[in-house]
Amino acid sequence: QVQLVESGGGLVQPGGSLKLSCAASGFTLDNYNVAWFRQAPGKEREGFSCLNKDDFTAYYTDSVKGRFTISRDNNKNLIYLEMNSLRPEDTAVYYCATERFTLFPRRCSLENGAYDYWGQGTQVTVSS
């Protein structure tokens, strides 16, 4: 059974840090591009960071660039998101996802529709 499970969310003060993990099971993570999405209250779910499966190139939206780092450990079937300098506007439910399988290398996407498997989400709240 294919499953993604996020952990590491919580309440943090502005300027603080959190590290999210996403454990994959039922499939081999190294065959897929991966990404992190988030959904703030009253807003659409948006992709903000993704990581290529072949060359490990990472992409970020301007809203998180320089503050967040995506990484993966294929040996452990884990995806990580390290978040620094957190702001109240980072408050959201955070989701990990794996992109639709392709045999050949392809630049990862930040579009919801490109992703087949999703975790259940973990809440991140940034507040004093």
C-alpha positions in Angstrom: 0.0 0.0 0.0 1.4 3.3 -1.1 1.6 5.8 1.8 3.2 9.1 2.7 3.2 10.2 6.3 4.3 13.7 7.4 5.6 14.6 10.9 7.3 17.4 12.7 4.7 20.1 12.6 3.7 22.3 15.5 3.6 25.7 17.0 6.7 28.0 16.6 7.4 31.6 17.3 8.2 34.0 14.4 11.8 33.7 13.5 11.9 30.1 14.7 12.7 26.9 12.9 11.0 23.5 12.3 12.0 20.4 10.3 9.3 18.3 8.7 9.8 14.7 7.7 7.8 12.6 5.2 8.1 8.8 5.4 7.2 6.9 2.2 6.2 3.3 2.2 4.9 0.8 -0.3 7.1 2.1 -3.1 10.7 3.2 -3.8 11.0 6.9 -3.4 14.1 7.3 -5.6 12.0 6.7 -8.7 10.0 9.9 -8.2 10.3 13.7 -8.1 9.0 15.0 -4.8 7.5 18.2 -3.5 6.1 20.0 -0.5 2.8 21.9 -0.7 0.9 23.9 1.8 -2.6 25.1 2.3 -3.4 28.2 4.5 -6.9 28.8 5.8 -9.2 30.0 3.1 -6.6 29.5 0.4 -5.8 27.0 -2.3 -3.1 24.4 -1.8 0.1 25.6 -3.4 3.4 24.0 -4.2 6.4 25.9 -3.0 9.4 23.5 -3.3 10.2 20.4 -5.3 13.2 18.2 -5.9 14.3 16.2 -8.9 14.8 12.5 -8.6 17.8 12.3 -10.9 20.1 15.3 -10.2 18.6 16.4 -6.9 18.1 19.9 -8.2 15.7 21.8 -5.9 13.3 24.5 -6.8 11.6 27.1 -4.6 9.0 29.8 -4.9 10.1 33.3 -4.0 8.0 33.1 -0.8 10.3 30.5 0.8 13.6 30.8 -1.1 16.5 31.3 1.2 14.5 30.2 4.2 13.4 26.6 3.4 15.4 23.6 2.2 14.0 20.5 0.7 16.0 17.3 0.8 15.6 13.5 0.5 17.2 10.4 1.8 16.4 7.6 -0.7 18.1 5.0 1.5 15.6 5.7 4.2 12.7 6.6 1.9 12.4 10.0 3.5 11.7 13.5 2.3 12.6 16.5 4.5 11.7 20.2 4.7 13.9 22.4 6.9 12.2 25.7 7.6 14.0 28.7 9.1 13.1 32.3 9.8 9.5 31.3 10.0 6.8 34.0 9.5 3.1 34.1 10.5 2.2 33.9 6.8 3.9 30.4 6.8 1.1 29.1 8.9 -0.6 26.3 6.9 -1.1 22.6 6.7 2.0 21.1 5.0 1.8 18.2 2.6 4.5 16.1 0.9 3.8 14.5 -2.5 5.3 12.4 -5.2 5.0 13.3 -8.8 3.5 11.0 -11.5 6.1 8.4 -12.5 8.1 9.0 -15.7 10.9 6.7 -16.9 13.1 9.6 -18.0 14.4 12.6 -16.0 12.1 15.6 -15.9 12.2 18.8 -14.0 9.9 18.6 -11.0 6.6 20.5 -11.1 4.9 22.7 -8.5 1.4 22.0 -9.9 -1.1 20.0 -7.8 -2.3 18.1 -10.8 1.2 16.6 -11.5 1.2 14.7 -8.2 -0.4 11.3 -7.6 0.4 10.5 -4.0 -0.1 12.7 -1.0 0.4 12.6 2.7 -2.3 13.5 5.2 -0.7 16.8 6.1 0.9 18.3 9.2 -0.1 21.6 10.8 2.5 24.4 11.1 1.5 27.4 13.1 3.8 30.4 13.4 2.6 32.7 16.2 3.9 34.6 19.2 
